[in-house]
Amino acid sequence: MDDLAFDARAHDELVYLEERLGALDPDDVDLVVSAGVLRLDLRDGTKIVINSHRAARQIWMAAIATAWHFDPLADGRWLATRSNEELRPTIVRLLRERVGVALDL
């Protein structure tokens, strides 16, 4: 995958996440978007930061003293090869565990 293809794919994923997460109650999840970085400030004080990293061709996420590096898969999913976790289900799990928010991504 070249840089342009990665940029388009990562951009589409971040826009999708922004739209879905932006629809949540801001009292539970406050979404701040700046320069392509999504920051979720959760009601319990947890911060989740999601951004694309072109050089590594990954989407990176950090939360609760943990960092994930998600690689793009051919079927459209993003997979953290170290933990074998997928991006969207990991976000869903964190929101459910930390603030009890149910979300379908």
Jmol script that loads the backbone (N, CA, C; Angstrom):
load data "model"
ATOM      1  N   MET A   1       0.859  -1.173   0.000  1.00  0.00           N
ATOM      2  CA  MET A   1       0.000   0.000   0.000  1.00  0.00           C
ATOM      3  C   MET A   1       0.904   1.235   0.000  1.00  0.00           C
ATOM      4  N   ASP A   2       0.682   2.136  -0.942  1.00  0.00           N
ATOM      5  CA  ASP A   2       1.500   3.347  -0.996  1.00  0.00           C
ATOM      6  C   ASP A   2       0.936   4.405  -0.045  1.00  0.00           C
ATOM      7  N   ASP A   3       1.659   5.519   0.073  1.00  0.00           N
ATOM      8  CA  ASP A   3       1.261   6.570   1.022  1.00  0.00           C
ATOM      9  C   ASP A   3      -0.133   7.123   0.728  1.00  0.00           C
ATOM     10  N   LEU A   4      -0.438   7.354  -0.539  1.00  0.00           N
ATOM     11  CA  LEU A   4      -1.746   7.923  -0.881  1.00  0.00           C
ATOM     12  C   LEU A   4      -2.883   6.968  -0.520  1.00  0.00           C
ATOM     13  N   ALA A   5      -2.696   5.698  -0.810  1.00  0.00           N
ATOM     14  CA  ALA A   5      -3.732   4.715  -0.470  1.00  0.00           C
ATOM     15  C   ALA A   5      -3.889   4.612   1.045  1.00  0.00           C
ATOM     16  N   PHE A   6      -2.769   4.603   1.767  1.00  0.00           N
ATOM     17  CA  PHE A   6      -2.855   4.553   3.225  1.00  0.00           C
ATOM     18  C   PHE A   6      -3.560   5.797   3.761  1.00  0.00           C
ATOM     19  N   ASP A   7      -3.148   6.972   3.282  1.00  0.00           N
ATOM     20  CA  ASP A   7      -3.761   8.212   3.762  1.00  0.00           C
ATOM     21  C   ASP A   7      -5.269   8.205   3.548  1.00  0.00           C
ATOM     22  N   ALA A   8      -5.713   7.760   2.391  1.00  0.00           N
ATOM     23  CA  ALA A   8      -7.148   7.732   2.095  1.00  0.00           C
ATOM     24  C   ALA A   8      -7.868   6.759   3.027  1.00  0.00           C
ATOM     25  N   ARG A   9      -7.280   5.607   3.207  1.00  0.00           N
ATOM     26  CA  ARG A   9      -7.923   4.590   4.051  1.00  0.00           C
ATOM     27  C   ARG A   9      -7.965   5.022   5.518  1.00  0.00           C
ATOM     28  N   ALA A  10      -6.868   5.556   6.012  1.00  0.00           N
ATOM     29  CA  ALA A  10      -6.826   6.027   7.400  1.00  0.00           C
ATOM     30  C   ALA A  10      -7.771   7.209   7.591  1.00  0.00           C
ATOM     31  N   HIS A  11      -7.794   8.111   6.640  1.00  0.00           N
ATOM     32  CA  HIS A  11      -8.690   9.265   6.712  1.00  0.00           C
ATOM     33  C   HIS A  11     -10.147   8.800   6.791  1.00  0.00           C
ATOM     34  N   ASP A  12     -10.519   7.861   5.927  1.00  0.00           N
ATOM     35  CA  ASP A  12     -11.891   7.355   5.928  1.00  0.00           C
ATOM     36  C   ASP A  12     -12.248   6.728   7.279  1.00  0.00           C
ATOM     37  N   GLU A  13     -11.315   5.975   7.858  1.00  0.00           N
ATOM     38  CA  GLU A  13     -11.572   5.343   9.158  1.00  0.00           C
ATOM     39  C   GLU A  13     -11.734   6.397  10.250  1.00  0.00           C
ATOM     40  N   LEU A  14     -10.869   7.391  10.260  1.00  0.00           N
ATOM     41  CA  LEU A  14     -10.953   8.427  11.292  1.00  0.00           C
ATOM     42  C   LEU A  14     -12.224   9.261  11.147  1.00  0.00           C
ATOM     43  N   VAL A  15     -12.632   9.543   9.916  1.00  0.00           N
ATOM     44  CA  VAL A  15     -13.879  10.282   9.698  1.00  0.00           C
ATOM     45  C   VAL A  15     -15.069   9.454  10.180  1.00  0.00           C
ATOM     46  N   TYR A  16     -15.066   8.167   9.873  1.00  0.00           N
ATOM     47  CA  TYR A  16     -16.131   7.271  10.347  1.00  0.00           C
ATOM     48  C   TYR A  16     -16.199   7.289  11.874  1.00  0.00           C
ATOM     49  N   LEU A  17     -15.049   7.141  12.513  1.00  0.00           N
ATOM     50  CA  LEU A  17     -15.013   7.151  13.977  1.00  0.00           C
ATOM     51  C   LEU A  17     -15.482   8.495  14.525  1.00  0.00           C
ATOM     52  N   GLU A  18     -15.039   9.573  13.904  1.00  0.00           N
ATOM     53  CA  GLU A  18     -15.451  10.906  14.351  1.00  0.00           C
ATOM     54  C   GLU A  18     -16.971  11.061  14.286  1.00  0.00           C
ATOM     55  N   GLU A  19     -17.571  10.612  13.192  1.00  0.00           N
ATOM     56  CA  GLU A  19     -19.021  10.729  13.048  1.00  0.00           C
ATOM     57  C   GLU A  19     -19.757   9.907  14.100  1.00  0.00           C
ATOM     58  N   ARG A  20     -19.330   8.676  14.313  1.00  0.00           N
ATOM     59  CA  ARG A  20     -20.009   7.793  15.259  1.00  0.00           C
ATOM     60  C   ARG A  20     -19.781   8.237  16.703  1.00  0.00           C
ATOM     61  N   LEU A  21     -18.553   8.577  17.036  1.00  0.00           N
ATOM     62  CA  LEU A  21     -18.240   8.981  18.408  1.00  0.00           C
ATOM     63  C   LEU A  21     -18.804  10.361  18.718  1.00  0.00           C
ATOM     64  N   GLY A  22     -18.888  11.205  17.714  1.00  0.00           N
ATOM     65  CA  GLY A  22     -19.448  12.538  17.898  1.00  0.00           C
ATOM     66  C   GLY A  22     -20.925  12.521  18.223  1.00  0.00           C
ATOM     67  N   ALA A  23     -21.610  11.422  17.916  1.00  0.00           N
ATOM     68  CA  ALA A  23     -23.041  11.306  18.185  1.00  0.00           C
ATOM     69  C   ALA A  23     -23.332  10.876  19.625  1.00  0.00           C
ATOM     70  N   LEU A  24     -22.291  10.526  20.376  1.00  0.00           N
ATOM     71  CA  LEU A  24     -22.481  10.102  21.767  1.00  0.00           C
ATOM     72  C   LEU A  24     -22.763  11.301  22.664  1.00  0.00           C
ATOM     73  N   ASP A  25     -23.384  11.036  23.782  1.00  0.00           N
ATOM     74  CA  ASP A  25     -23.678  12.082  24.762  1.00  0.00           C
ATOM     75  C   ASP A  25     -22.357  12.684  25.253  1.00  0.00           C
ATOM     76  N   PRO A  26     -22.145  13.986  25.063  1.00  0.00           N
ATOM     77  CA  PRO A  26     -20.880  14.595  25.491  1.00  0.00           C
ATOM     78  C   PRO A  26     -20.655  14.557  26.997  1.00  0.00           C
ATOM     79  N   ASP A  27     -21.689  14.282  27.774  1.00  0.00           N
ATOM     80  CA  ASP A  27     -21.492  14.099  29.216  1.00  0.00           C
ATOM     81  C   ASP A  27     -20.773  12.780  29.508  1.00  0.00           C
ATOM     82  N   ASP A  28     -20.898  11.826  28.581  1.00  0.00           N
ATOM     83  CA  ASP A  28     -20.214  10.540  28.721  1.00  0.00           C
ATOM     84  C   ASP A  28     -18.877  10.524  27.992  1.00  0.00           C
ATOM     85  N   VAL A  29     -18.898  11.013  26.750  1.00  0.00           N
ATOM     86  CA  VAL A  29     -17.711  10.991  25.886  1.00  0.00           C
ATOM     87  C   VAL A  29     -17.639  12.319  25.148  1.00  0.00           C
ATOM     88  N   ASP A  30     -16.679  13.125  25.515  1.00  0.00           N
ATOM     89  CA  ASP A  30     -16.472  14.407  24.843  1.00  0.00           C
ATOM     90  C   ASP A  30     -15.412  14.194  23.769  1.00  0.00           C
ATOM     91  N   LEU A  31     -15.781  14.397  22.506  1.00  0.00           N
ATOM     92  CA  LEU A  31     -14.873  14.193  21.388  1.00  0.00           C
ATOM     93  C   LEU A  31     -14.255  15.522  20.982  1.00  0.00           C
ATOM     94  N   VAL A  32     -12.927  15.552  20.939  1.00  0.00           N
ATOM     95  CA  VAL A  32     -12.189  16.728  20.485  1.00  0.00           C
ATOM     96  C   VAL A  32     -11.376  16.294  19.272  1.00  0.00           C
ATOM     97  N   VAL A  33     -11.526  17.017  18.162  1.00  0.00           N
ATOM     98  CA  VAL A  33     -10.799  16.686  16.937  1.00  0.00           C
ATOM     99  C   VAL A  33      -9.905  17.861  16.585  1.00  0.00           C
ATOM    100  N   SER A  34      -8.628  17.561  16.364  1.00  0.00           N
ATOM    101  CA  SER A  34      -7.676  18.602  16.011  1.00  0.00           C
ATOM    102  C   SER A  34      -6.598  18.012  15.119  1.00  0.00           C
ATOM    103  N   ALA A  35      -6.439  18.588  13.937  1.00  0.00           N
ATOM    104  CA  ALA A  35      -5.381  18.185  13.004  1.00  0.00           C
ATOM    105  C   ALA A  35      -5.350  16.670  12.778  1.00  0.00           C
ATOM    106  N   GLY A  36      -6.526  16.056  12.606  1.00  0.00           N
ATOM    107  CA  GLY A  36      -6.589  14.637  12.318  1.00  0.00           C
ATOM    108  C   GLY A  36      -6.415  13.725  13.509  1.00  0.00           C
ATOM    109  N   VAL A  37      -6.384  14.293  14.700  1.00  0.00           N
ATOM    110  CA  VAL A  37      -6.255  13.500  15.925  1.00  0.00           C
ATOM    111  C   VAL A  37      -7.602  13.526  16.641  1.00  0.00           C
ATOM    112  N   LEU A  38      -8.092  12.335  17.002  1.00  0.00           N
ATOM    113  CA  LEU A  38      -9.328  12.237  17.773  1.00  0.00           C
ATOM    114  C   LEU A  38      -8.963  12.018  19.234  1.00  0.00           C
ATOM    115  N   ARG A  39      -9.497  12.859  20.100  1.00  0.00           N
ATOM    116  CA  ARG A  39      -9.287  12.672  21.535  1.00  0.00           C
ATOM    117  C   ARG A  39     -10.644  12.512  22.187  1.00  0.00           C
ATOM    118  N   LEU A  40     -10.797  11.429  22.913  1.00  0.00           N
ATOM    119  CA  LEU A  40     -12.030  11.164  23.635  1.00  0.00           C
ATOM    120  C   LEU A  40     -11.750  11.378  25.110  1.00  0.00           C
ATOM    121  N   ASP A  41     -12.471  12.318  25.699  1.00  0.00           N
ATOM    122  CA  ASP A  41     -12.379  12.566  27.132  1.00  0.00           C
ATOM    123  C   ASP A  41     -13.608  11.917  27.766  1.00  0.00           C
ATOM    124  N   LEU A  42     -13.387  10.831  28.484  1.00  0.00           N
ATOM    125  CA  LEU A  42     -14.496  10.086  29.065  1.00  0.00           C
ATOM    126  C   LEU A  42     -14.893  10.642  30.422  1.00  0.00           C
ATOM    127  N   ARG A  43     -16.124  10.401  30.785  1.00  0.00           N
ATOM    128  CA  ARG A  43     -16.697  10.899  32.042  1.00  0.00           C
ATOM    129  C   ARG A  43     -15.852  10.520  33.254  1.00  0.00           C
ATOM    130  N   ASP A  44     -15.189   9.367  33.209  1.00  0.00           N
ATOM    131  CA  ASP A  44     -14.405   8.915  34.365  1.00  0.00           C
ATOM    132  C   ASP A  44     -12.985   9.488  34.380  1.00  0.00           C
ATOM    133  N   GLY A  45     -12.681  10.377  33.436  1.00  0.00           N
ATOM    134  CA  GLY A  45     -11.359  10.990  33.380  1.00  0.00           C
ATOM    135  C   GLY A  45     -10.400  10.320  32.406  1.00  0.00           C
ATOM    136  N   THR A  46     -10.780   9.175  31.878  1.00  0.00           N
ATOM    137  CA  THR A  46      -9.948   8.479  30.901  1.00  0.00           C
ATOM    138  C   THR A  46      -9.854   9.298  29.613  1.00  0.00           C
ATOM    139  N   LYS A  47      -8.677   9.318  29.041  1.00  0.00           N
ATOM    140  CA  LYS A  47      -8.469   9.959  27.743  1.00  0.00           C
ATOM    141  C   LYS A  47      -8.031   8.883  26.752  1.00  0.00           C
ATOM    142  N   ILE A  48      -8.645   8.910  25.575  1.00  0.00           N
ATOM    143  CA  ILE A  48      -8.279   8.011  24.486  1.00  0.00           C
ATOM    144  C   ILE A  48      -7.877   8.878  23.306  1.00  0.00           C
ATOM    145  N   VAL A  49      -6.707   8.619  22.752  1.00  0.00           N
ATOM    146  CA  VAL A  49      -6.210   9.401  21.612  1.00  0.00           C
ATOM    147  C   VAL A  49      -6.022   8.446  20.439  1.00  0.00           C
ATOM    148  N   ILE A  50      -6.586   8.846  19.282  1.00  0.00           N
ATOM    149  CA  ILE A  50      -6.518   8.023  18.081  1.00  0.00           C
ATOM    150  C   ILE A  50      -6.020   8.893  16.934  1.00  0.00           C
ATOM    151  N   ASN A  51      -5.009   8.416  16.210  1.00  0.00           N
ATOM    152  CA  ASN A  51      -4.507   9.167  15.064  1.00  0.00           C
ATOM    153  C   ASN A  51      -3.846   8.218  14.070  1.00  0.00           C
ATOM    154  N   SER A  52      -3.686   8.714  12.852  1.00  0.00           N
ATOM    155  CA  SER A  52      -2.977   7.907  11.858  1.00  0.00           C
ATOM    156  C   SER A  52      -1.493   8.250  11.920  1.00  0.00           C
ATOM    157  N   HIS A  53      -0.686   7.283  11.563  1.00  0.00           N
ATOM    158  CA  HIS A  53       0.766   7.467  11.542  1.00  0.00           C
ATOM    159  C   HIS A  53       1.264   6.951  10.191  1.00  0.00           C
ATOM    160  N   ARG A  54       1.463   7.897   9.284  1.00  0.00           N
ATOM    161  CA  ARG A  54       1.797   7.547   7.915  1.00  0.00           C
ATOM    162  C   ARG A  54       3.099   6.768   7.811  1.00  0.00           C
ATOM    163  N   ALA A  55       4.127   7.198   8.510  1.00  0.00           N
ATOM    164  CA  ALA A  55       5.436   6.543   8.388  1.00  0.00           C
ATOM    165  C   ALA A  55       5.353   5.057   8.711  1.00  0.00           C
ATOM    166  N   ALA A  56       4.549   4.714   9.699  1.00  0.00           N
ATOM    167  CA  ALA A  56       4.391   3.311  10.077  1.00  0.00           C
ATOM    168  C   ALA A  56       3.234   2.642   9.333  1.00  0.00           C
ATOM    169  N   ARG A  57       2.449   3.463   8.629  1.00  0.00           N
ATOM    170  CA  ARG A  57       1.234   2.998   7.950  1.00  0.00           C
ATOM    171  C   ARG A  57       0.316   2.258   8.928  1.00  0.00           C
ATOM    172  N   GLN A  58       0.034   2.960  10.033  1.00  0.00           N
ATOM    173  CA  GLN A  58      -0.808   2.393  11.087  1.00  0.00           C
ATOM    174  C   GLN A  58      -1.723   3.474  11.649  1.00  0.00           C
ATOM    175  N   ILE A  59      -2.765   3.034  12.314  1.00  0.00           N
ATOM    176  CA  ILE A  59      -3.542   3.923  13.179  1.00  0.00           C
ATOM    177  C   ILE A  59      -3.098   3.599  14.593  1.00  0.00           C
ATOM    178  N   TRP A  60      -2.740   4.640  15.320  1.00  0.00           N
ATOM    179  CA  TRP A  60      -2.269   4.478  16.690  1.00  0.00           C
ATOM    180  C   TRP A  60      -3.363   4.916  17.648  1.00  0.00           C
ATOM    181  N   MET A  61      -3.453   4.210  18.764  1.00  0.00           N
ATOM    182  CA  MET A  61      -4.392   4.572  19.811  1.00  0.00           C
ATOM    183  C   MET A  61      -3.696   4.424  21.155  1.00  0.00           C
ATOM    184  N   ALA A  62      -3.947   5.371  22.043  1.00  0.00           N
ATOM    185  CA  ALA A  62      -3.385   5.323  23.393  1.00  0.00           C
ATOM    186  C   ALA A  62      -4.509   5.575  24.389  1.00  0.00           C
ATOM    187  N   ALA A  63      -4.515   4.753  25.453  1.00  0.00           N
ATOM    188  CA  ALA A  63      -5.493   4.903  26.533  1.00  0.00           C
ATOM    189  C   ALA A  63      -5.046   4.065  27.713  1.00  0.00           C
ATOM    190  N   ILE A  64      -5.258   4.582  28.901  1.00  0.00           N
ATOM    191  CA  ILE A  64      -5.032   3.839  30.137  1.00  0.00           C
ATOM    192  C   ILE A  64      -3.641   3.194  30.152  1.00  0.00           C
ATOM    193  N   ALA A  65      -2.621   3.972  29.882  1.00  0.00           N
ATOM    194  CA  ALA A  65      -1.225   3.505  29.901  1.00  0.00           C
ATOM    195  C   ALA A  65      -0.965   2.353  28.932  1.00  0.00           C
ATOM    196  N   THR A  66      -1.754   2.281  27.870  1.00  0.00           N
ATOM    197  CA  THR A  66      -1.577   1.249  26.845  1.00  0.00           C
ATOM    198  C   THR A  66      -1.560   1.921  25.483  1.00  0.00           C
ATOM    199  N   ALA A  67      -0.740   1.395  24.582  1.00  0.00           N
ATOM    200  CA  ALA A  67      -0.689   1.894  23.205  1.00  0.00           C
ATOM    201  C   ALA A  67      -0.938   0.729  22.257  1.00  0.00           C
ATOM    202  N   TRP A  68      -1.752   0.984  21.254  1.00  0.00           N
ATOM    203  CA  TRP A  68      -2.031   0.013  20.212  1.00  0.00           C
ATOM    204  C   TRP A  68      -1.572   0.595  18.879  1.00  0.00           C
ATOM    205  N   HIS A  69      -1.016  -0.251  18.029  1.00  0.00           N
ATOM    206  CA  HIS A  69      -0.631   0.130  16.664  1.00  0.00           C
ATOM    207  C   HIS A  69      -1.386  -0.798  15.726  1.00  0.00           C
ATOM    208  N   PHE A  70      -2.384  -0.249  15.043  1.00  0.00           N
ATOM    209  CA  PHE A  70      -3.272  -1.049  14.203  1.00  0.00           C
ATOM    210  C   PHE A  70      -2.837  -0.991  12.741  1.00  0.00           C
ATOM    211  N   ASP A  71      -2.656  -2.167  12.163  1.00  0.00           N
ATOM    212  CA  ASP A  71      -2.300  -2.288  10.744  1.00  0.00           C
ATOM    213  C   ASP A  71      -3.566  -2.467   9.924  1.00  0.00           C
ATOM    214  N   PRO A  72      -3.585  -1.915   8.700  1.00  0.00           N
ATOM    215  CA  PRO A  72      -4.750  -2.114   7.836  1.00  0.00           C
ATOM    216  C   PRO A  72      -4.760  -3.529   7.256  1.00  0.00           C
ATOM    217  N   LEU A  73      -5.931  -4.153   7.260  1.00  0.00           N
ATOM    218  CA  LEU A  73      -6.109  -5.465   6.645  1.00  0.00           C
ATOM    219  C   LEU A  73      -6.857  -5.299   5.326  1.00  0.00           C
ATOM    220  N   ALA A  74      -6.725  -6.256   4.459  1.00  0.00           N
ATOM    221  CA  ALA A  74      -7.354  -6.179   3.137  1.00  0.00           C
ATOM    222  C   ALA A  74      -8.875  -6.081   3.215  1.00  0.00           C
ATOM    223  N   ASP A  75      -9.480  -6.614   4.274  1.00  0.00           N
ATOM    224  CA  ASP A  75     -10.944  -6.602   4.384  1.00  0.00           C
ATOM    225  C   ASP A  75     -11.500  -5.332   5.027  1.00  0.00           C
ATOM    226  N   GLY A  76     -10.637  -4.335   5.283  1.00  0.00           N
ATOM    227  CA  GLY A  76     -11.095  -3.059   5.826  1.00  0.00           C
ATOM    228  C   GLY A  76     -10.919  -2.908   7.322  1.00  0.00           C
ATOM    229  N   ARG A  77     -10.608  -3.991   8.015  1.00  0.00           N
ATOM    230  CA  ARG A  77     -10.395  -3.899   9.458  1.00  0.00           C
ATOM    231  C   ARG A  77      -8.985  -3.398   9.743  1.00  0.00           C
ATOM    232  N   TRP A  78      -8.781  -2.961  10.989  1.00  0.00           N
ATOM    233  CA  TRP A  78      -7.469  -2.528  11.475  1.00  0.00           C
ATOM    234  C   TRP A  78      -7.113  -3.438  12.643  1.00  0.00           C
ATOM    235  N   LEU A  79      -5.938  -4.073  12.594  1.00  0.00           N
ATOM    236  CA  LEU A  79      -5.564  -5.074  13.570  1.00  0.00           C
ATOM    237  C   LEU A  79      -4.249  -4.718  14.253  1.00  0.00           C
ATOM    238  N   ALA A  80      -4.245  -4.774  15.591  1.00  0.00           N
ATOM    239  CA  ALA A  80      -3.018  -4.609  16.372  1.00  0.00           C
ATOM    240  C   ALA A  80      -2.350  -5.982  16.413  1.00  0.00           C
ATOM    241  N   THR A  81      -1.279  -6.135  15.692  1.00  0.00           N
ATOM    242  CA  THR A  81      -0.683  -7.455  15.541  1.00  0.00           C
ATOM    243  C   THR A  81      -0.090  -7.992  16.844  1.00  0.00           C
ATOM    244  N   ARG A  82       0.338  -7.134  17.745  1.00  0.00           N
ATOM    245  CA  ARG A  82       0.877  -7.610  19.033  1.00  0.00           C
ATOM    246  C   ARG A  82      -0.186  -8.258  19.897  1.00  0.00           C
ATOM    247  N   SER A  83      -1.340  -7.614  19.966  1.00  0.00           N
ATOM    248  CA  SER A  83      -2.397  -8.104  20.856  1.00  0.00           C
ATOM    249  C   SER A  83      -3.509  -8.835  20.107  1.00  0.00           C
ATOM    250  N   ASN A  84      -3.492  -8.750  18.789  1.00  0.00           N
ATOM    251  CA  ASN A  84      -4.515  -9.364  17.938  1.00  0.00           C
ATOM    252  C   ASN A  84      -5.892  -8.743  18.170  1.00  0.00           C
ATOM    253  N   GLU A  85      -5.916  -7.481  18.612  1.00  0.00           N
ATOM    254  CA  GLU A  85      -7.169  -6.757  18.826  1.00  0.00           C
ATOM    255  C   GLU A  85      -7.468  -5.915  17.593  1.00  0.00           C
ATOM    256  N   GLU A  86      -8.763  -5.739  17.320  1.00  0.00           N
ATOM    257  CA  GLU A  86      -9.183  -4.872  16.233  1.00  0.00           C
ATOM    258  C   GLU A  86      -9.530  -3.491  16.784  1.00  0.00           C
ATOM    259  N   LEU A  87      -9.353  -2.476  15.951  1.00  0.00           N
ATOM    260  CA  LEU A  87      -9.564  -1.091  16.374  1.00  0.00           C
ATOM    261  C   LEU A  87     -10.983  -0.850  16.893  1.00  0.00           C
ATOM    262  N   ARG A  88     -11.975  -1.073  16.072  1.00  0.00           N
ATOM    263  CA  ARG A  88     -13.347  -0.731  16.466  1.00  0.00           C
ATOM    264  C   ARG A  88     -13.817  -1.506  17.697  1.00  0.00           C
ATOM    265  N   PRO A  89     -13.660  -2.833  17.736  1.00  0.00           N
ATOM    266  CA  PRO A  89     -14.075  -3.546  18.955  1.00  0.00           C
ATOM    267  C   PRO A  89     -13.315  -3.103  20.209  1.00  0.00           C
ATOM    268  N   THR A  90     -12.073  -2.686  20.043  1.00  0.00           N
ATOM    269  CA  THR A  90     -11.304  -2.217  21.199  1.00  0.00           C
ATOM    270  C   THR A  90     -11.876  -0.909  21.726  1.00  0.00           C
ATOM    271  N   ILE A  91     -12.247  -0.011  20.827  1.00  0.00           N
ATOM    272  CA  ILE A  91     -12.883   1.247  21.245  1.00  0.00           C
ATOM    273  C   ILE A  91     -14.202   0.952  21.947  1.00  0.00           C
ATOM    274  N   VAL A  92     -15.011   0.071  21.361  1.00  0.00           N
ATOM    275  CA  VAL A  92     -16.296  -0.300  21.952  1.00  0.00           C
ATOM    276  C   VAL A  92     -16.092  -0.861  23.358  1.00  0.00           C
ATOM    277  N   ARG A  93     -15.131  -1.744  23.504  1.00  0.00           N
ATOM    278  CA  ARG A  93     -14.849  -2.358  24.811  1.00  0.00           C
ATOM    279  C   ARG A  93     -14.436  -1.306  25.838  1.00  0.00           C
ATOM    280  N   LEU A  94     -13.536  -0.405  25.458  1.00  0.00           N
ATOM    281  CA  LEU A  94     -13.078   0.622  26.391  1.00  0.00           C
ATOM    282  C   LEU A  94     -14.225   1.512  26.844  1.00  0.00           C
ATOM    283  N   LEU A  95     -15.087   1.915  25.919  1.00  0.00           N
ATOM    284  CA  LEU A  95     -16.216   2.776  26.286  1.00  0.00           C
ATOM    285  C   LEU A  95     -17.187   2.043  27.213  1.00  0.00           C
ATOM    286  N   ARG A  96     -17.419   0.773  26.950  1.00  0.00           N
ATOM    287  CA  ARG A  96     -18.318  -0.013  27.799  1.00  0.00           C
ATOM    288  C   ARG A  96     -17.722  -0.194  29.189  1.00  0.00           C
ATOM    289  N   GLU A  97     -16.445  -0.566  29.243  1.00  0.00           N
ATOM    290  CA  GLU A  97     -15.804  -0.824  30.538  1.00  0.00           C
ATOM    291  C   GLU A  97     -15.612   0.435  31.361  1.00  0.00           C
ATOM    292  N   ARG A  98     -15.250   1.528  30.736  1.00  0.00           N
ATOM    293  CA  ARG A  98     -14.904   2.730  31.493  1.00  0.00           C
ATOM    294  C   ARG A  98     -16.119   3.566  31.898  1.00  0.00           C
ATOM    295  N   VAL A  99     -17.097   3.711  30.988  1.00  0.00           N
ATOM    296  CA  VAL A  99     -18.232   4.589  31.305  1.00  0.00           C
ATOM    297  C   VAL A  99     -19.591   3.975  31.006  1.00  0.00           C
ATOM    298  N   GLY A 100     -19.617   2.690  30.675  1.00  0.00           N
ATOM    299  CA  GLY A 100     -20.886   2.001  30.473  1.00  0.00           C
ATOM    300  C   GLY A 100     -21.634   2.401  29.224  1.00  0.00           C
ATOM    301  N   VAL A 101     -20.935   2.975  28.259  1.00  0.00           N
ATOM    302  CA  VAL A 101     -21.574   3.415  27.017  1.00  0.00           C
ATOM    303  C   VAL A 101     -21.590   2.249  26.036  1.00  0.00           C
ATOM    304  N   ALA A 102     -22.773   1.950  25.498  1.00  0.00           N
ATOM    305  CA  ALA A 102     -22.915   0.910  24.477  1.00  0.00           C
ATOM    306  C   ALA A 102     -22.863   1.586  23.109  1.00  0.00           C
ATOM    307  N   LEU A 103     -22.023   1.074  22.256  1.00  0.00           N
ATOM    308  CA  LEU A 103     -21.842   1.646  20.925  1.00  0.00           C
ATOM    309  C   LEU A 103     -21.612   0.513  19.949  1.00  0.00           C
ATOM    310  N   ASP A 104     -22.201   0.626  18.781  1.00  0.00           N
ATOM    311  CA  ASP A 104     -21.987  -0.357  17.723  1.00  0.00           C
ATOM    312  C   ASP A 104     -21.167   0.314  16.629  1.00  0.00           C
ATOM    313  N   LEU A 105     -19.931  -0.131  16.485  1.00  0.00           N
ATOM    314  CA  LEU A 105     -19.087   0.388  15.413  1.00  0.00           C
ATOM    315  C   LEU A 105     -18.998  -0.671  14.338  1.00  0.00           C
TER     316      LEU A 105
END
end "model"
wireframe off; spacefill off
backbone 0.3
color backbone group
